[in-house]
Amino acid sequence: MTRTEPRTGRGADTRVAIMTAAERLYAEHGLSSVSNRQIGEAAGQGNTTAVSYHFGSKATLVRAIMTRHSEHVDVIRTRYVEAAGDSTDLRDWVRCLLRPVTEHNAALGVPSWYARFAVQVMTDPLLRTLVADESLTRDSLRRTLQGLGRCLHDTVPPEIRPARAEMARHLITHTCAERERALAEATAEPGTSWERTADALEDALVGLLAAPTTRR
Amino acid sequence: MTRTEPRTGRGADTRVAIMTAAERLYAEHGLSSVSNRQIGEAAGQGNTTAVSYHFGSKATLVRAIMTRHSEHVDVIRTRYVEAAGDSTDLRDWVRCLLRPVTEHNAALGVPSWYARFAVQVMTDPLLRTLVADESLTRDSLRRTLQGLGRCLHDTVPPEIRPARAEMARHLITHTCAERERALAEATAEPGTSWERTADALEDALVGLLAAPTTRR
């Protein structure tokens, strides 16, 4: 479906330029409002077919952008997972889930667009599946979810756990996007940082995931 | 900015038709990708300026759609707030926050678009402020937030409470939008209902809001 993917040289530079432009445009305007032509122009490509030449479909482009970030997230998460070992403390596994995301966002500097781009992808009915599939191939995420599952095993009924995991995902994704937007638009409260956002999210996620269930 | 707003007769019918079409189109395609012309066409208006004639700006149209829903949410919430009285049980106030939203969504039937429309509005940098201002004029919401504040007063530090409230809002908004989408696309798990979604959210929100804070 796509051309061969050069890892170095001018082709690689063009791919990166297109991904960078697409991420920003998708984050600001939504996946459906941005054309390949606009992305090509923003990436400084004179050829109006540059995007389809290098990526084929929008799905391939979106996936390539997500993969570029998730590789970095995975490196950080692997470190957290190794530190967590066989911990049975829920907080350790919440850190494995959360901190790689906030640390990656922090590393992108200000302004960044990844967190808002991720919201667009997560709320797209088709693309979200594709991305969810990709991230589950990551050993570090699989081990994190297993760790969380073990900690909740005795307290949260099995039929409730997937809904809790989904809510945790919403909370991380949307809180990060808000933070990124506030930082980019310089509307963030003084003292706002990814570190403090992560601290607040960590406490809230522990509370959310471990909340007693009231059966009705 | 807008014309006089007829409450009855053909003008009122046209306004409702436009609001209904706009809500669906905005929910499915995002606020920025939908033109007034598309809304007019979907609402069966031959005159291409019908939307601007009846609503003036996009902000006015969006606000009118939100108000139509929030009036119903407010009626339900007022009932919950009166039942809560001067309760000091956090769960009672979480119910006041949550249940009017899920009950209103349930009352809309399947398919509905309001929950996904609300996500678009909440993630729009400009329109979100306008809507937040409007909902805070509702006495029922003000009393709910006060009730929540009283319950968290001794356990959650004051500088943490606004972030927790924001996270609660994210969780309700996005979980409802997901549920609505799954119901509309018939991809929901068997047995999915707004009632069960509300039960799961209620437990999670209590856990999130009351989570112990670890100071660093």
Boltz contact constraints between the chains, C-beta under 6 A:
constraints:
  - contact:
      token1: [A, 29]
      token2: [B, 32]
      max_distance: 6.0
  - contact:
      token1: [A, 30]
      token2: [B, 30]
      max_distance: 6.0
  - contact:
      token1: [A, 32]
      token2: [B, 29]
      max_distance: 6.0
  - contact:
      token1: [A, 32]
      token2: [B, 33]
      max_distance: 6.0
  - contact:
      token1: [A, 33]
      token2: [B, 32]
      max_distance: 6.0
  - contact:
      token1: [A, 33]
      token2: [B, 33]
      max_distance: 6.0
  - contact:
      token1: [A, 163]
      token2: [B, 200]
      max_distance: 6.0
  - contact:
      token1: [A, 167]
      token2: [B, 171]
      max_distance: 6.0
  - contact:
      token1: [A, 167]
      token2: [B, 204]
      max_distance: 6.0
  - contact:
      token1: [A, 170]
      token2: [B, 174]
      max_distance: 6.0
  - contact:
      token1: [A, 171]
      token2: [B, 167]
      max_distance: 6.0
  - contact:
      token1: [A, 171]
      token2: [B, 171]
      max_distance: 6.0
  - contact:
      token1: [A, 174]
      token2: [B, 170]
      max_distance: 6.0
  - contact:
      token1: [A, 174]
      token2: [B, 174]
      max_distance: 6.0
  - contact:
      token1: [A, 199]
      token2: [B, 216]
      max_distance: 6.0
  - contact:
      token1: [A, 200]
      token2: [B, 163]
      max_distance: 6.0
  - contact:
      token1: [A, 203]
      token2: [B, 211]
      max_distance: 6.0
  - contact:
      token1: [A, 203]
      token2: [B, 213]
      max_distance: 6.0
  - contact:
      token1: [A, 203]
      token2: [B, 214]
      max_distance: 6.0
  - contact:
      token1: [A, 204]
      token2: [B, 167]
      max_distance: 6.0
  - contact:
      token1: [A, 204]
      token2: [B, 208]
      max_distance: 6.0
  - contact:
      token1: [A, 204]
      token2: [B, 211]
      max_distance: 6.0
  - contact:
      token1: [A, 206]
      token2: [B, 211]
      max_distance: 6.0
  - contact:
      token1: [A, 207]
      token2: [B, 207]
      max_distance: 6.0
  - contact:
      token1: [A, 207]
      token2: [B, 208]
      max_distance: 6.0
  - contact:
      token1: [A, 207]
      token2: [B, 211]
      max_distance: 6.0
  - contact:
      token1: [A, 208]
      token2: [B, 204]
      max_distance: 6.0
  - contact:
      token1: [A, 208]
      token2: [B, 207]
      max_distance: 6.0
  - contact:
      token1: [A, 208]
      token2: [B, 208]
      max_distance: 6.0
  - contact:
      token1: [A, 211]
      token2: [B, 203]
      max_distance: 6.0
  - contact:
      token1: [A, 211]
      token2: [B, 204]
      max_distance: 6.0
  - contact:
      token1: [A, 211]
      token2: [B, 206]
      max_distance: 6.0
  - contact:
      token1: [A, 211]
      token2: [B, 207]
      max_distance: 6.0
  - contact:
      token1: [A, 213]
      token2: [B, 203]
      max_distance: 6.0
  - contact:
      token1: [A, 214]
      token2: [B, 203]
      max_distance: 6.0
  - contact:
      token1: [A, 216]
      token2: [B, 199]
      max_distance: 6.0
